[in-house]
Amino acid sequence: MSPQAGSASAAAPSAAPVSLLRRLLARPLAVLALSWLGLVLVASLLAPWIAPYDPLDQDLLNMRQGPTLAHWLGTDALGRDLLSRLLYGGLPALTGIVEALVVAGLLGVGIGVTAGFYRGRYDRFIVQAVDLVMSLPAIVVLLSILSIFHNSMFAAMISVGLLGSAGIIRVVRSATLAVGSELYIEAARIAGLSDFAIITRHVIARIAGTIIVQLSLFAAVVVLIQTGISFLGLGVPPPAPSWGGMIFDAASVLNNDAFMLVPPGVTVALSVLAFALIGDGLRDGLAERWMQRGGAGVTTPNRASAPPPAPMLAPNPEAVLSLRGLVIHAQGRSQPLVDGLDFDLMAGETLGIVGESGSGKTLSVLSTIGLLPSGTVVSAGEMLVNGGRHDLSDPRRLQGLRGTVLGMIFQEPMAALDPCFTIGTHLTEVLRARGGLSRRAAKVRATELLREVKINDPEDVARRYPHQISGGMAQRVGIARALALRPKILIADEPTTALDVTVQAEILDLMRALATSNNMAMLLVTHDWGVVADICDRALVLYRGKLVETAPVAEIFSAPQHPYTAALLRANPHNAVPGAELPTVADVWQQQALIP
Amino acid sequence: MNDVAPLLMVKDLGVTYHLKGGRRFEALKGVNLSVAPGETVGLVGESGSGKTTIGRVILGQTMAQTGSIIFNGDDITHASRARRRALGRDIQVVFQDPYGSLNPVRSIGQTLAEPLIGEAGLTRTAIATRVADILQKVGMPADTASRYPAQFSGGQRQRIAIARAVIARPKLIICDEPVSALDLSVQAQVLNLLNQLQREMGLSLLFISHDLTVVRHVSRRTIVLYRGEIVEEGATESLHENPQHPYTKALLAAAPIPDPARQRARREQRHAPDLTPAQDR
């Protein structure tokens, strides 16, 4: 996230824009699927010229033959050439698929997007209509259509498109609803774009992946429906060749000659599969174009050789928690996220861990309770706490420490509470499961805890649900829960960042008072120098996973030892002349290499 | 400041949200404010103060129940959709969240060209030149236009969002917490950029923030909003040095400052007199 990293990575040579077709061709499965459908299409179009026989020519001397030189795919019960029938049957099949797809696509996307975009009464009407259409038994509708329109495959396929559009409308509408509330839609509207431009450029472009997958799945279904209609002898009347008709012919002689089922069966199955695979390929190819990430690691300064591992410091006997040699990696990356961190937390001390995004400050503290986000692992590291030595690379072993030795409060107080349970339940469940209290004792203790965190009416609050309390109150509950099992150390990850300043002041006061009265040490992660100045005794500055410096707060503010710390402090507008150019960290960065 | 006709006047603005279950929430109760051409006005308040709602009404995203918005002499409170679209060239916005405000599937060039659509007679090459110029102005490399948002960091995206806001040379930009999601070092760059663009282009900014320190850095005049009402308004320096309203005092006292000794003194002072705000509910 450093400014320099950004500009440098953006300046890195970028690959020329790759067309969607090229991206599609880079996927073997998509290439196979495309080749198959291409083959079917070309062969069906050229059927009159390349078919070895007339599809209706009967050769009663050569009935039900397997593959021979004369008949590559064999003959059917009337001695008709199967390959020729397959070729001639291709065009009506493909035409039908295109007809149904066009109808379903136009209706599904057009109505789905507008319903999701405009909402309101129009949307409600569409939703009801879609429910109605989806509740109709499709096969009955199709059979009636076919009987009215005298077995017209065109009419049947248009109806399939109509019926199928309902499902597509539903999916497209909900995708649009999700996109419609995005900020960039607001921004486009403010920029003066018309609704039509917003829908075509922003909404449809954003949900193109969903639309493509829906249409490709639908195409696969249409192949099956179409085969089914011909199988029933509707649509394409026998003896005209059709894939479904061929399957029907084969089914009637299945006991005598199973091979007849293979040519049409395999063709249909492969076509169904091909449509689905092309859909996946298109979606991934589209997404690849815009999901490509900037190489954040590109500019990470690479040292020529890794330094020899530093001798591990002996744990400090006066510390309540000592961390040694912590290394955290993202899976599959060689550049560590946290690189050899050591620190000691003294009894009764509040230690601030300060850094910007990507500094590894949150990962470092989460590793102590074994709660690293998925995709990140502790490669090395030891923690001495509560008289025990713990290997941090085995998070399951750390479970026993949670709550009893190490209490934790999180940044988003609301997100840390389950909306389905009352505040009281959140506390009693911890007290009963881990504290071994009875239901009644837990309830009493929960009320006590709420009073401890200065909640005025604990009985009332205990009965409420998370959405019925304010953010500041939720953080008090979070603190009460962290304190439930009387931990020796309280870990707080940006505990006030999501709160208003007046509430932040109250929460910081509360944490200070509780740390003193319960004789707890605190480990506080923050990016805010004001919070550090307010509550911490000592601060530890991290940059890209490495310790930059640590010092008592009085010293770190008055005489920062490291230029990075000094630059961060100067970048704070609090210390600047209003309106003047702020010194940025990048300025300092250009002057000297700052990697510790 | 009052000798020029204001660019924006908000008169007696009232907005009420209708919540589920027939409850009503008065987000704004008769707010008056004005922004002069080329002026930056800071709008400070906590969550629920209505500061974001003011921005939304000016941008036409939320309808006002009472009062009026006068922009450049025109009443735009109930502007038609066509008028609103045309206003897009004059009034622009920078949102807080640099991740949500750029469409991930559109290239930066496509996104930046959008505000120019209303300008008649712009050729494709003219648009490309304007995009390249503005990217240079906000300090982004030239090949940015062909790239997608996922390739940029939060700070860079916010620069791009600012480029989109200024590309059509608007008169007023609503900045809704533009640096709240950014790291300190990046925040400094974005604040510098906003200050620089404001001077060079003579923009008016309505700078909405919860952070008094940030507002002090960018605006000469500050308005403090509390529960939908303006409680204090004045020159930023005097408001900081000598706050009049108890809420402004509480807000200033609550914000921790990066100086341990002075912060301790402030904390003790905060606890001594009966200035502590009522417990949050």
Boltz contact constraints between the chains, C-beta under 6 A:
constraints:
  - contact:
      token1: [A, 1]
      token2: [B, 153]
      max_distance: 6.0
  - contact:
      token1: [A, 1]
      token2: [B, 183]
      max_distance: 6.0
  - contact:
      token1: [A, 3]
      token2: [B, 186]
      max_distance: 6.0
  - contact:
      token1: [A, 3]
      token2: [B, 189]
      max_distance: 6.0
  - contact:
      token1: [A, 6]
      token2: [B, 153]
      max_distance: 6.0
  - contact:
      token1: [A, 6]
      token2: [B, 156]
      max_distance: 6.0
  - contact:
      token1: [A, 10]
      token2: [B, 141]
      max_distance: 6.0
  - contact:
      token1: [A, 11]
      token2: [B, 141]
      max_distance: 6.0
  - contact:
      token1: [A, 182]
      token2: [B, 100]
      max_distance: 6.0
  - contact:
      token1: [A, 183]
      token2: [B, 95]
      max_distance: 6.0
  - contact:
      token1: [A, 183]
      token2: [B, 100]
      max_distance: 6.0
  - contact:
      token1: [A, 183]
      token2: [B, 101]
      max_distance: 6.0
  - contact:
      token1: [A, 184]
      token2: [B, 101]
      max_distance: 6.0
  - contact:
      token1: [A, 184]
      token2: [B, 102]
      max_distance: 6.0
  - contact:
      token1: [A, 184]
      token2: [B, 103]
      max_distance: 6.0
  - contact:
      token1: [A, 187]
      token2: [B, 101]
      max_distance: 6.0
  - contact:
      token1: [A, 188]
      token2: [B, 114]
      max_distance: 6.0
  - contact:
      token1: [A, 190]
      token2: [B, 59]
      max_distance: 6.0
  - contact:
      token1: [A, 190]
      token2: [B, 88]
      max_distance: 6.0
  - contact:
      token1: [A, 190]
      token2: [B, 93]
      max_distance: 6.0
  - contact:
      token1: [A, 191]
      token2: [B, 88]
      max_distance: 6.0
  - contact:
      token1: [A, 191]
      token2: [B, 114]
      max_distance: 6.0
  - contact:
      token1: [A, 191]
      token2: [B, 115]
      max_distance: 6.0
  - contact:
      token1: [A, 192]
      token2: [B, 85]
      max_distance: 6.0
  - contact:
      token1: [A, 192]
      token2: [B, 88]
      max_distance: 6.0
  - contact:
      token1: [A, 192]
      token2: [B, 118]
      max_distance: 6.0
  - contact:
      token1: [A, 193]
      token2: [B, 114]
      max_distance: 6.0
  - contact:
      token1: [A, 202]
      token2: [B, 103]
      max_distance: 6.0
  - contact:
      token1: [A, 205]
      token2: [B, 105]
      max_distance: 6.0
  - contact:
      token1: [A, 206]
      token2: [B, 105]
      max_distance: 6.0
  - contact:
      token1: [A, 290]
      token2: [B, 104]
      max_distance: 6.0
  - contact:
      token1: [A, 290]
      token2: [B, 105]
      max_distance: 6.0
  - contact:
      token1: [A, 290]
      token2: [B, 148]
      max_distance: 6.0
  - contact:
      token1: [A, 291]
      token2: [B, 150]
      max_distance: 6.0
  - contact:
      token1: [A, 293]
      token2: [B, 150]
      max_distance: 6.0
  - contact:
      token1: [A, 294]
      token2: [B, 151]
      max_distance: 6.0
  - contact:
      token1: [A, 356]
      token2: [B, 183]
      max_distance: 6.0
  - contact:
      token1: [A, 357]
      token2: [B, 183]
      max_distance: 6.0
  - contact:
      token1: [A, 470]
      token2: [B, 280]
      max_distance: 6.0
  - contact:
      token1: [A, 470]
      token2: [B, 281]
      max_distance: 6.0
  - contact:
      token1: [A, 472]
      token2: [B, 280]
      max_distance: 6.0
  - contact:
      token1: [A, 500]
      token2: [B, 46]
      max_distance: 6.0
  - contact:
      token1: [A, 500]
      token2: [B, 47]
      max_distance: 6.0
  - contact:
      token1: [A, 501]
      token2: [B, 254]
      max_distance: 6.0
  - contact:
      token1: [A, 501]
      token2: [B, 255]
      max_distance: 6.0
  - contact:
      token1: [A, 502]
      token2: [B, 250]
      max_distance: 6.0
  - contact:
      token1: [A, 502]
      token2: [B, 254]
      max_distance: 6.0
  - contact:
      token1: [A, 502]
      token2: [B, 277]
      max_distance: 6.0
  - contact:
      token1: [A, 503]
      token2: [B, 280]
      max_distance: 6.0
  - contact:
      token1: [A, 505]
      token2: [B, 254]
      max_distance: 6.0
  - contact:
      token1: [A, 529]
      token2: [B, 258]
      max_distance: 6.0
  - contact:
      token1: [A, 530]
      token2: [B, 256]
      max_distance: 6.0
  - contact:
      token1: [A, 530]
      token2: [B, 257]
      max_distance: 6.0
  - contact:
      token1: [A, 530]
      token2: [B, 258]
      max_distance: 6.0
  - contact:
      token1: [A, 531]
      token2: [B, 256]
      max_distance: 6.0
  - contact:
      token1: [A, 533]
      token2: [B, 258]
      max_distance: 6.0
  - contact:
      token1: [A, 533]
      token2: [B, 259]
      max_distance: 6.0
  - contact:
      token1: [A, 533]
      token2: [B, 260]
      max_distance: 6.0
  - contact:
      token1: [A, 533]
      token2: [B, 263]
      max_distance: 6.0
  - contact:
      token1: [A, 534]
      token2: [B, 256]
      max_distance: 6.0
  - contact:
      token1: [A, 534]
      token2: [B, 263]
      max_distance: 6.0
  - contact:
      token1: [A, 553]
      token2: [B, 260]
      max_distance: 6.0
  - contact:
      token1: [A, 554]
      token2: [B, 260]
      max_distance: 6.0
  - contact:
      token1: [A, 557]
      token2: [B, 259]
      max_distance: 6.0
  - contact:
      token1: [A, 557]
      token2: [B, 260]
      max_distance: 6.0
  - contact:
      token1: [A, 568]
      token2: [B, 184]
      max_distance: 6.0
  - contact:
      token1: [A, 571]
      token2: [B, 184]
      max_distance: 6.0
  - contact:
      token1: [A, 571]
      token2: [B, 185]
      max_distance: 6.0
  - contact:
      token1: [A, 571]
      token2: [B, 188]
      max_distance: 6.0
  - contact:
      token1: [A, 572]
      token2: [B, 258]
      max_distance: 6.0
  - contact:
      token1: [A, 573]
      token2: [B, 213]
      max_distance: 6.0
  - contact:
      token1: [A, 573]
      token2: [B, 214]
      max_distance: 6.0
  - contact:
      token1: [A, 573]
      token2: [B, 217]
      max_distance: 6.0
  - contact:
      token1: [A, 574]
      token2: [B, 213]
      max_distance: 6.0
  - contact:
      token1: [A, 574]
      token2: [B, 258]
      max_distance: 6.0
  - contact:
      token1: [A, 578]
      token2: [B, 216]
      max_distance: 6.0
  - contact:
      token1: [A, 578]
      token2: [B, 217]
      max_distance: 6.0
  - contact:
      token1: [A, 581]
      token2: [B, 192]
      max_distance: 6.0
  - contact:
      token1: [A, 582]
      token2: [B, 188]
      max_distance: 6.0
  - contact:
      token1: [A, 582]
      token2: [B, 191]
      max_distance: 6.0
  - contact:
      token1: [A, 582]
      token2: [B, 192]
      max_distance: 6.0
  - contact:
      token1: [A, 584]
      token2: [B, 185]
      max_distance: 6.0
  - contact:
      token1: [A, 584]
      token2: [B, 188]
      max_distance: 6.0
  - contact:
      token1: [A, 584]
      token2: [B, 189]
      max_distance: 6.0
  - contact:
      token1: [A, 585]
      token2: [B, 185]
      max_distance: 6.0
